[in-house]
Amino acid sequence: MNVKKLTGLIVIALVVFFIVTNPSGASGAVSGIGNWLYGVGQNVTTFFSDLAPS
């Protein structure tokens, strides 16, 4: 097994372990990431809207 594949399997195992042992924490983390991405999208949209002439 190469190092990349082993590292990927370890990361997947840790994510599954985190979800199984703390589902509310995992859902909170995913929700936080989603909210962050939504905010980034809104800010980028606002930026380009402000660049366009009225």
Secondary structure, 3 states (H helix, E strand, C coil): CCHHHHHHHHHHHHHHHHHHHCHHHHHHHHHHHHHHHHHHHHHHHHHHHHHCCC
